[in-house]
């Protein structure tokens, strides 16, 4: 069980502790509080310390104001790394420094005592309690915060100039202004407000035994904040690694990491985690395969990278590989014909974007990493054909993405070892697969339905390459409403079979609606209404079907059989059948 030190403390008790040495680590995000948050804090604290604008109504022995928790852990240098509470700690330091500055020329005993108390909160002290004005109680190493030096300079000097526009400077000026207003209104009671902040405002410091424990606590406590991602932690390790190589290497890393974040934000949209987490995940499968790990149980992302104190990240090639992998996936997302100068590769990549699960992205990532230095689009085409056939058929015979891990992980290892991808141990029984195709309920809610229809659309050689931004829906060629009105289908199950479904652009699907086929044709073909041109569909098969006068039950049955036969032939061509 993890050990925790938890004991609520006043601001003074926490900050003036001689052992207090707070570090906002490099992997944290930049300071985010703006003036509105500082205003809220100031108004809340003032209302607490001066109830009804009356200093005498405050009970210094019993009144407390809770400011929240601070989650830290002691790092290898003995500093308290701040996992949660960065915004509060930073802002409170700015507030205390603004108060300290105004006490500069005050000689009354209360002012002198308060100034000395604040002094011990901002600067480290020696064993006699004397402050060292060169040693602050807090430091920031946030890699992506270009203004952190300004924050530290404000704490040291107590001054900002008009040209300083950082959030630190803006917030510090706000506190200075509010303190000046307060001083004018309550000159005789000026010391009471900072003293009550120090003695009666409470923080809950939670000191964890490790970084991982601290991160788990933060995720548990803070449902409003944005917890540090796995990629934030990896950034920390990479930052430390490149910092050791010199300032130029460090600065270059910071620049390239920022570019990488911007790039991944555009191309990855994961359901969980950040876009950068997704990049690290896709790369993980390559390194995992290199290790010969074919276990169907995949460990958590951070667990994988943190082995041996993040040893994997302490290699130049890793960050280079990550940047190359990100560029590859950007080119996939754009269907870049310069990189993929092969029409069939582009068509297959489009199909894979409608795969029944996301496992293909890891598989393709491993393929890219293995072959990036000797790239051959013809070989890539063969690989894509193989995995489309396998993944589609496996989704029909073995439901669930987890089931796919066993065969795919084994083939990932074959990939990195230079062996061909064959799935030789997982071939499909032709008769069983045929039966499944004939009896499977291809409802619109099942991902495999859209997957099959996308694959089928591109079996038409005349099908043009669509943009991945195209919004496609599933069209019932023989409309449900038509059956309700006509009752012309002897078997209503034919409504939901593949033979009656096709992809269709959303805008056209809305127009085509539940019309009879004879009426739908014009929507497939496009038409002119007044001065408005209604664009045709770009699904070539529907254009070809629109030349027919009708699409009836026999057409559904025939088309369905054609799709099934072509899919079986597709698997046969890829040597994935046992016959």
Secondary structure, DSSP 8 states (H G I E B T S, - for coil): ---EEEEEEEHHHHHH-TT--EEE-TTS------HHHHHHHHHHHHHHHSGGG-GGG--TTT--EEEEEEEEEE-TTS-EEEEE-HHHHHHHHHHHHHHHHHTTT--SHHHHHHHHHHHHHHEEE-TTS-EEEEEESEEE--TT-TTHHHHHHHHHH----TT--SHHHHHHHHHHHHHHHHHHH-GGGHHHHHHHHHHHEEEEEEEESSHHHHHHHHHHH-SSS----HHHHHHHHHHHHHHTT-HHHHHHHHHHHHHHHHHHHHH---SSS-HHHHHHHHHHHHHHHHTT---SS---HHHHHTHHHHGGGSSHHHHHHHHHHHHHHHHHHTT-TTT---HHHHHHHHHHTT-SSTHHHHHHHHHHHHHGGG--HHHHHHHHHHHHHHHHHHHHHS-SHHHHHHHHHHHHHHHHTT-----GGG-EEHHHHHHHHHH----TTSHHHHHHHHHHHTTSTT-----TT--EEEEESS-HHHHHHH---S-GGGGGSGGGEEEEEHHHHHHHTT--HHHHHHHHH-EEETTEEE---S-HHHHHHTTSS---HHHHHHHHHHHHHHHHHHHHHTT-EE-
